[in-house]
């Protein structure tokens, strides 16, 4: 349906003129936040800050360095200097890898301990903010108008010319579809191999965001809003241009649009809106904290606005603010123009954060990572999901084998995710059937065929599905079959990205607690450890090597011990 939502038309504009909008003088009250710390960073901070999955803060400054800070103490954990001036390009992958780019067109991947993982040069700079998929693939829009994808291992997967000129940063929905606004108007939808799916018709879009139902919202520079569902169907557009917008962000089931004049619109998923007058913003960087909006006004005050009550509070700032960040621990990071970062305690966010730069927004309005349960709820009306889920629920080996064969039919990541976008949920169900989910037949507990569980783990490892790592760990904790455990260890090694050490800890605990390990378990654990070594920094590598040294104690077989020694020698020879 293509219709203006109520409130963007003449009627509400007249109401607004006739009414007395709330002003900062009428409703504001003093605000006092506790200053936790301040830290000089050796140069002005003029780019967006980011938070990693470990809670550490990353920022780039004019001292040509990537800084890692502890959000609670402000301690400078490390600095990384790749050479050259760093541009406004900072992305953090869900596996903890930090991506930066210098003015030579070189992209560096840095691990959470501050050591380089790889460097890749595409012969030019990225012109827009990067997109990072849940599996760690980096998608870039280049200065020559091409789009490129780089794997989490630093391998160029593809670089393609586009059928239009990119106009704003891309986003990715839950199904893995990439949405990219075009300079000439419209939004291009691409799969993860860069193939065109369709072009959504619209005016020139300046920013895109997604909600939890995968509805896509786009806004023009003059404040005209468009909303499409996850099938690319236009649900509505506002039809009017109320004024030059400053920021577009989400909270639960509402979209907020702040105009540069300070007019704050709230629009629900059906397009109905309400608005009132807030202080004019200084720049588009705003964050959401619980039910409130935190923003910096043109008066250089920090404003906290409650859209429900229209209450407004303010406090003076210690420094001109460049780009604020609200961390998952409730630390508000401000400053940067005077070479210092100021951190305030505002309390834990209620919804949780996901501050990865490549996600659908960069202003702190993101929800926490989508859970498997949320995704199951998301797909419940998809007939394909219901068909495969019914096969799984029948509980027969042949039915589960049919699910696995359907997934194995695809050797293209984009095609697999297009045809069976929930395939990972099915593989996790097969792997956990009767293991971490109780299944009874004739009054007795049974588990699925171990060969099927092994195959499910093998497929998850083949695609290096980092988003499934935590569930794989939990499922393996309940697994007792030695051969399935061996395959599960390999899967964790293939997935990699063990930034918190949970994969390593799970394998060590499993070997110690589930009886005498079989030779296959020991060898698979060794292979997994060596795979994880490629991801870790110095501290993590020491822990992994300590675990590797324990393996020989689990066997007295000379052949197995010799194989462990040979594998380690081969690894360091290749490195």
C-alpha positions in Angstrom: 0.0 0.0 0.0 1.5 3.4 -1.0 0.0 6.0 1.2 1.1 8.8 3.5 0.9 7.8 7.1 -1.3 10.1 9.2 0.6 13.1 10.6 2.9 13.9 7.8 0.3 15.8 5.9 -1.2 19.3 6.2 -3.5 18.5 9.1 -0.9 17.7 11.6 1.4 20.5 10.4 -1.5 22.9 11.1 -2.0 21.3 14.5 1.7 21.8 15.2 1.6 25.4 14.3 -1.5 26.1 16.4 -0.3 24.1 19.4 2.5 25.1 21.8 5.4 22.7 21.2 7.3 21.6 24.2 10.5 23.6 24.5 13.7 22.9 26.4 12.9 25.8 28.7 9.5 24.5 29.5 10.3 20.9 30.3 14.0 20.6 31.0 15.5 19.8 34.4 19.0 19.4 35.6 20.8 16.2 34.7 23.9 14.9 36.5 25.8 11.9 35.3 28.8 10.4 37.1 32.1 10.9 35.3 33.8 7.5 35.4 37.0 8.5 33.7 38.6 10.6 31.0 41.5 9.5 28.7 43.7 11.4 26.3 44.1 9.4 23.1 46.9 11.3 21.3 44.8 12.9 18.6 41.4 14.1 17.7 38.7 11.4 17.4 36.7 12.2 14.2 35.3 8.7 13.4 32.7 6.5 14.9 33.7 4.5 18.0 32.7 0.8 18.2 32.3 -1.9 20.8 33.5 -5.4 20.4 31.7 -8.5 21.7 34.2 -8.6 24.6 33.0 -5.1 25.7 36.2 -3.4 24.7 35.9 0.0 23.0 37.7 0.7 19.7 38.4 4.1 18.2 40.7 5.6 15.6 42.2 9.0 16.1 44.5 11.4 14.2 47.6 9.9 15.8 47.2 7.2 13.1 46.4 4.5 15.6 43.6 2.1 16.4 43.0 2.3 20.2 41.4 -0.3 22.5 40.0 1.0 25.8 38.5 -0.7 28.8 35.0 0.9 29.1 34.9 0.7 32.9 38.4 2.0 33.8 39.5 3.8 30.6 42.7 1.9 30.5 44.5 2.0 27.2 44.7 -1.7 26.5 46.7 -1.5 23.3 47.4 0.6 20.2 47.8 -0.7 16.6 49.4 1.4 13.9 49.2 0.0 10.4 51.0 2.8 8.7 49.4 5.7 6.9 46.5 7.8 8.0 43.4 5.9 9.1 40.2 6.9 7.3 36.7 6.9 8.8 36.4 3.1 8.5 36.0 1.0 11.6 34.0 -2.3 11.8 33.9 -5.0 14.4 32.9 -8.5 13.4 30.8 -10.7 15.7 33.9 -13.0 16.0 35.8 -10.1 17.6 38.0 -9.1 14.6 38.4 -5.4 14.1 38.6 -4.0 10.5 40.3 -0.7 9.7 41.5 1.0 6.5 44.3 3.5 5.8 44.6 6.2 3.1 46.6 3.7 1.0 43.6 1.5 0.4 44.9 -1.2 2.7 42.4 -3.0 5.0 43.8 -4.5 8.2 42.1 -7.2 10.3 43.2 -7.0 13.9 42.4 -9.5 16.6 41.1 -8.5 20.0 44.6 -8.6 21.5 45.8 -5.9 19.1 47.8 -8.1 16.7 47.4 -8.2 12.9 45.5 -11.1 11.4 45.8 -10.2 7.7 46.1 -7.3 5.3 44.2 -6.9 2.0 44.5 -4.2 -0.6 41.9 -3.6 -3.3 43.7 -0.8 -5.0 41.4 1.9 -3.7 39.5 3.1 -0.7 36.0 2.3 0.5 33.7 5.3 0.1 30.9 4.2 2.4 30.7 2.5 5.8 31.4 -1.2 5.6 28.9 -4.0 6.2 29.9 -7.1 8.3 27.7 -10.2 8.0 26.9 -12.4 11.1 29.6 -14.8 9.8 32.3 -12.1 9.5 32.3 -11.5 5.8 33.2 -7.8 5.0 31.2 -6.1 2.2 32.7 -2.9 0.8 31.5 -0.2 -1.6 34.6 1.0 -3.4 35.5 4.5 -4.8 35.2 3.2 -8.4 31.6 2.2 -7.7 32.3 -1.6 -7.5 31.3 -3.7 -4.5 33.6 -6.3 -3.0 33.3 -9.1 -0.4 36.3 -10.2 1.7 36.1 -13.4 3.8 37.0 -13.4 7.5 40.3 -15.0 6.4 41.3 -12.0 4.2 40.4 -13.6 0.8 38.8 -11.5 -1.8 35.6 -13.5 -2.6 34.4 -11.2 -5.4 34.4 -7.7 -6.7 31.7 -6.6 -9.1 30.5 -3.6 -11.0 27.0 -2.6 -10.0 24.1 -1.6 -12.2 23.7 1.6 -10.4 25.8 4.1 -8.4 25.9 3.4 -4.6 24.6 6.4 -2.6 24.6 5.3 1.1 25.9 2.5 3.3 24.4 -1.0 2.8 22.5 -3.1 5.4 21.8 -6.8 5.6 18.6 -8.4 6.8 18.0 -11.7 8.7 17.8 -13.7 5.4 21.2 -12.4 4.3 19.9 -10.0 1.6 22.0 -6.9 1.1 20.2 -3.6 0.6 22.1 -0.8 -1.1 20.7 2.7 -1.8 21.5 4.2 -5.2 22.4 7.8 -6.2 19.9 7.8 -8.9 17.1 6.7 -6.6 15.9 3.2 -5.6 17.4 0.5 -3.4 19.3 -2.4 -4.9 18.8 -5.8 -3.3 21.7 -8.3 -3.7 22.5 -11.7 -2.5 25.8 -12.4 -0.7 27.5 -13.3 -3.9 26.7 -9.9 -5.4 23.9 -11.1 -7.7 21.1 -8.6 -8.3 17.7 -9.8 -6.8 15.6 -6.7 -7.5 15.6 -2.9 -7.3 13.1 -1.2 -5.0 11.6 2.0 -6.4 12.0 5.1 -4.3 13.5 8.6 -4.2 17.2 8.9 -3.4 17.7 7.3 0.0 20.2 8.8 2.4 20.0 6.1 5.1 18.6 2.6 5.6 17.7 0.8 8.9 16.0 -2.5 9.6 13.6 -3.6 12.4 13.3 -7.0 14.1 10.6 -8.1 11.5 13.1 -7.3 8.7 11.0 -4.3 7.6 13.3 -2.0 5.7 13.1 1.8 6.3 14.7 4.4 4.0 14.8 8.1 4.4 15.6 10.9 2.0 17.6 13.9 2.9 14.4 15.9 3.1 12.8 13.5 5.6 10.5 11.4 3.3 10.2 7.9 4.7 9.7 4.6 2.8 8.9 1.2 4.4 9.3 -2.2 2.6 8.6 -5.7 4.1 11.1 -8.5 3.8 9.7 -9.5 0.4 10.5 -6.1 -1.0 6.9 -4.9 -1.1 6.3 -1.3 -0.4 4.1 -1.0 2.7 3.9 2.8 2.7 5.7 6.0 2.1 5.1 9.3 4.0 4.4 11.2 0.8 5.7 14.5 2.2 9.1 16.0 3.0 8.8 17.7 6.5 12.3 19.0 6.5 16.0 18.1 6.4 16.6 15.1 8.7 19.4 14.6 11.2 19.0 11.1 12.4 16.9 8.0 11.8 16.8 5.3 14.5 14.7 2.5 16.0 13.2 1.6 19.3 11.1 -1.6 19.6 8.2 -1.2 17.2 8.8 2.5 16.4 11.0 4.5 14.0 12.2 7.9 15.2 13.2 10.6 12.8 14.9 13.7 14.2 14.9 16.8 11.9 17.7 19.3 12.0 15.1 21.8 13.3 14.7 19.6 16.4 11.3 18.2 15.3 11.1 14.6 16.6 8.8 12.2 14.7 7.8 8.8 16.0 6.4 6.4 13.3 5.0 3.0 14.0 5.1 0.0 11.5 1.8 1.0 10.0 3.1 4.5 9.2 1.0 6.4 11.9 3.1 9.1 13.5 3.3 11.6 16.3 5.8 14.4 16.8 6.9 17.2 19.1 9.6 19.8 19.4 13.0 18.8 20.9 16.2 20.8 21.0 17.9 21.1 17.6 20.6 18.4 17.3 24.3 19.2 16.7 24.9 16.1 14.6 23.2 12.8 13.7 24.9 10.7 16.4 22.2 9.7 18.9 21.9 6.7 21.1 19.0 5.0 22.8 19.1 4.2 26.5 16.2 2.1 27.8 13.2 4.3 26.9 15.1 7.5 26.4 17.0 9.2 23.6 20.5 10.7 24.3 21.6 13.4 22.0 23.9 16.5 21.8 22.1 19.7 21.1 23.4 22.7 19.1 23.7 24.4 22.5 26.4 21.9 23.3 24.3 20.3 26.1 23.8 16.6 26.5 20.0 16.0 26.3 18.1 13.0 27.5 14.6 12.9 26.0 11.7 10.6 27.0 9.4 10.3 23.9 6.6 8.9 26.1 6.4 11.7 28.7 8.2 14.4 26.6 10.4 15.0 29.6 13.7 16.6 28.7 16.8 16.8 30.9 20.2 18.4 30.1 23.7 18.9 31.3 26.8 20.7 30.1 29.6 18.7 28.4 33.3 18.7 29.2 34.3 18.7 25.6 32.8 19.3 22.1 31.4 16.0 21.2 32.3 14.3 18.0 30.5 10.9 18.0 29.0 9.4 21.1 28.8 5.6 21.9 26.7 3.8 24.5 28.3 0.5 25.6 26.6 -2.7 26.6 27.8 -1.9 30.2 25.9 1.4 30.3 29.0 3.6 29.7 28.3 6.7 27.6 31.5 7.7 25.7 31.7 11.4 24.7 34.3 13.8 23.6 37.1 13.5 21.1 37.4 17.0 19.7 39.9 18.0 22.5 41.9 14.7 22.1 40.1 13.3 25.2 37.4 10.7 25.7 35.0 11.2 28.6 33.0 8.3 30.0 29.8 8.6 32.0 27.8 6.0 33.9 24.2 6.0 32.7 23.2 2.5 33.9 22.8 -0.7 32.0 20.7 -0.5 28.8 17.6 -2.5 29.2 17.5 -4.0 25.7 21.1 -4.8 25.3 23.3 -3.6 22.4 25.0 -4.8 19.3 27.3 -2.0 18.4 28.9 -3.6 15.3 29.4 -0.9 12.7 28.3 -3.0 9.8 24.8 -3.6 11.1 21.7 -1.7 10.1 22.5 1.5 12.0 25.5 3.1 13.7 23.7 5.3 16.2 23.3 2.9 19.1 19.8 1.9 18.2 20.5 -1.8 17.6 19.1 -4.7 19.6 21.1 -7.6 20.8 22.0 -10.4 18.5 19.0 -12.3 17.2 18.6 -15.6 19.0 17.7 -18.9 17.4 14.3 -18.8 19.1 13.6 -15.4 17.6 14.5 -16.7 14.2 12.2 -19.7 14.6 9.5 -17.3 15.4 10.4 -15.2 12.4 10.2 -18.2 10.1 7.0 -19.8 11.5 4.8 -18.5 8.6 7.3 -19.7 6.0 5.8 -22.9 4.3 9.4 -24.1 3.6 10.3 -23.9 7.3 7.1 -25.7 8.3 7.7 -28.5 5.8 11.3 -29.2 7.1 10.3 -28.7 10.7 7.5 -31.3 10.2 10.0 -33.7 8.8 12.2 -33.2 11.8 9.3 -33.6 14.3 8.4 -37.0 12.7 11.6 -38.3 14.3 12.4 -40.9 11.7 16.0 -41.4 10.5 14.9 -41.2 6.9 13.1 -37.8 7.5 16.1 -36.3 9.1 18.3 -37.7 6.4 16.1 -35.9 3.9 16.7 -32.6 5.6 20.5 -33.1 5.5 20.4 -34.1 1.9 18.5 -31.0 1.0 21.1 -28.8 2.6 24.0 -30.7 1.0 22.5 -30.1 -2.4 23.9 -26.6 -2.5 27.5 -25.6 -2.9 26.8 -21.8 -3.1 26.4 -19.9 0.2 24.0 -17.4 -1.4 21.9 -20.1 -3.1 21.7 -22.1 0.1 20.6 -19.1 2.2 18.1 -18.1 -0.5 16.4 -21.5 -0.8 16.7 -22.7 2.8 17.5 -19.6 4.9 16.9 -21.5 8.1 19.2 -24.4 7.2 21.4 -23.8 10.2 18.5 -24.1 12.6 17.7 -27.5 11.1 21.3 -28.7 11.4 21.4 -27.6 15.1 18.1 -29.5 15.7 19.5 -32.6 14.2 22.7 -32.3 16.1 20.8 -31.9 19.4 18.0 -34.4 18.8 17.8 -36.6 21.9 20.9 -35.0 23.3 20.0 -31.6 24.6 16.4 -32.1 23.8 14.6 -35.1 25.4 13.0 -37.5 23.0 11.0 -40.5 24.2 9.7 -43.5 22.3 7.6 -46.2 24.1 8.4 -44.6 27.4 12.2 -44.6 27.0 14.6 -41.9 26.1 16.2 -42.2 22.7 18.7 -40.1 20.7 19.0 -39.6 16.9 21.4 -41.5 14.8 25.0 -40.5 15.7 25.9 -40.5 12.0 23.3 -37.9 11.3 24.5 -35.8 14.3 28.1 -36.0 12.9 26.9 -35.0 9.5 25.0 -32.0 10.9 28.2 -30.8 12.7 30.2 -31.4 9.6 27.9 -29.1 7.6 28.0 -26.4 10.2 31.8 -26.6 10.2 32.1 -26.6 6.4 30.3 -23.3 6.2 32.3 -21.9 9.3 29.0 -20.8 10.8 30.2 -18.5 13.6 26.6 -17.5 14.5 26.0 -21.1 15.5 29.1 -21.4 17.7 27.4 -20.9 21.1 24.7 -23.4 20.3 27.2 -25.9 19.1 29.1 -25.6 22.4 26.0 -26.1 24.5 24.9 -29.1 22.4 28.3 -30.7 22.7 28.2 -30.4 26.4 25.4 -32.9 26.5 26.9 -35.2 23.8 28.4 -38.6 24.9 29.2 -40.4 21.6 33.0 -40.3 21.1 32.7 -40.0 17.3 30.2 -37.2 17.4 32.3 -35.4 19.9 35.3 -35.7 17.6 33.4 -34.2 14.8 32.1 -31.5 17.1 35.6 -30.5 18.1 36.6 -30.1 14.4 33.5 -28.0 13.9 34.5 -25.6 16.6 38.0 -25.4 15.1 36.6 -24.6 11.7 34.3 -22.0 13.0 37.2 -20.3 14.8 37.0 -16.8 16.2 37.3 -18.0 19.8 37.6 -14.5 21.2 36.3 -15.5 24.6 38.0 -18.9 24.9 34.7 -20.8 25.2 35.4 -23.2 22.3 38.8 -24.1 23.8 37.3 -24.5 27.3 34.5 -26.7 26.1 36.9 -29.1 24.3 39.2 -29.3 27.3 36.3 -29.9 29.7 34.8 -32.6 27.4 38.1 -34.5 27.2 38.5 -34.4 31.0 34.9 -35.3 32.0 33.5 -37.8 29.6 35.6 -40.8 30.3 38.7 -42.0 28.5 38.9 -40.1 25.2 39.1 -42.2 22.1 42.1 -41.7 19.7 39.7 -39.9 17.2 38.7 -37.4 19.9 42.4 -36.7 20.7 43.4 -36.2 17.1 40.3 -34.0 16.4 41.0 -31.9 19.5 44.5 -31.4 18.2 43.3 -30.3 14.8 40.8 -27.9 16.4 43.5 -26.4 18.6 45.7 -25.7 15.6 42.8 -24.1 13.7 42.1 -21.9 16.8 45.7 -20.9 16.9 45.3 -18.9 13.7 42.7 -16.7 15.4 44.3 -16.0 18.7 46.7 -13.3 19.9 49.7 -14.1 22.1 47.8 -14.7 25.3 45.2 -16.9 23.6 48.0 -18.8 21.8 49.7 -19.6 25.1 46.4 -21.1 26.5 45.9 -23.1 23.3 49.4 -24.5 23.4 48.9 -25.4 27.0 45.8 -27.4 26.1 47.7 -29.1 23.2 50.4 -30.2 25.6 47.7 -32.0 27.7 46.6 -34.2 24.8 49.5 -36.7 25.1 48.4 -37.5 28.7 45.1 -38.9 27.4 46.8 -41.8 25.6 49.7 -44.2 26.0 49.6 -45.2 22.3 52.9 -44.3 20.7 51.3 -43.9 17.3 48.8 -41.3 18.6 51.5 -39.4 20.5 53.7 -39.5 17.4 50.9 -38.1 15.3 50.4 -35.2 17.7 54.1 -34.3 17.5 54.0 -34.5 13.7 50.9 -32.3 13.4 52.5 -29.6 15.6 55.7 -29.7 13.6 53.8 -29.5 10.3 51.8 -26.5 11.6 54.8 -24.4 12.5 56.7 -25.4 9.4 53.8 -24.1 7.3 53.4 -20.9 9.4 
